[in-house]
Amino acid sequence: MSAKLVLVAACALVDADGRVLLAQRPAGKPMAGLWEFPGGKVDAGERPEETLIRELKEELGITVEEPCLAPLTFASHAYPDFHLLMPLFVCRKWEGTPQPLEAQQLVWVKPNRLRDYQMPPADEPLVSHLMALL
């Protein structure tokens, strides 16, 4: 029996100092307390880029233009009750200042410190790709 496939788009926002934004999953959500790249579930009929533009506006209050989203890599991870497929995009240009609009904590992290933050299992393999890029 195959597990349900869940498509989630994630974005590594990179600031002028080369730091990456991480968001902490709020209490009450699955994997609460773990740090992740902002993003969310891709809705039916939606492209991952559209998901990120929507989610970054909802979660962080920033405006991202699609040409500023560059695909970097993806994660494919089997959780006990579903299989996660997660493209990771890099974005270096956006309008506004990221704000925690969904009760999450935010932190800007130098790439070589990303491993200091406990992440969901699917996010962990993405760190080495970011470190190589940045």
C-alpha positions, 0 to 999 in steps of 0.5 A, spaced: 500 500 500 502 506 498 502 512 502 499 519 500 503 523 497 503 530 500 506 536 496 509 542 500 513 548 497 519 551 501 523 557 500 530 559 503 529 567 504 536 569 503 538 576 506 544 581 504 548 578 509 547 571 506 543 569 512 537 564 511 530 565 515 528 559 519 521 559 522 519 555 528 513 551 528 508 553 533 505 549 539 499 545 536 502 544 530 505 537 528 512 537 529 511 543 534 518 547 536 522 544 530 525 549 525 523 549 518 524 553 511 517 558 510 512 555 505 506 550 505 502 545 502 501 546 494 493 546 493 490 543 488 491 546 481 496 550 484 504 551 482 509 550 487 511 558 485 504 560 486 504 556 493 510 560 495 507 567 493 501 566 497 504 562 503 510 568 504 504 573 504 500 569 509 506 567 514 510 573 513 507 579 510 512 579 504 511 580 497 515 575 492 515 576 485 515 569 481 522 570 477 525 571 484 524 564 486 530 560 484 529 552 484 535 549 488 533 542 490 528 538 493 526 533 499 523 526 498 521 523 505 517 518 507 513 519 514 509 514 517 503 516 514 504 520 508 510 521 503 513 528 503 515 531 496 518 538 497 521 543 492 526 548 495 526 555 492 531 560 494 529 567 494 534 573 495 529 579 493 522 581 496 518 587 498 517 588 506 520 585 512 518 578 514 514 578 520 511 572 524 504 573 522 502 566 524 505 566 532 511 562 529 518 565 531 523 567 526 530 567 526 536 569 521 541 564 521 548 563 517 548 557 513 554 554 517 549 555 523 543 551 520 545 545 523 544 548 530 537 548 529 532 542 530 528 541 523 523 536 521 527 530 518 525 532 511 528 539 511 535 536 514 538 534 507 536 541 504 541 544 509 547 541 505 545 544 499 544 551 502 551 551 505 554 549 498 550 555 495 551 560 500 
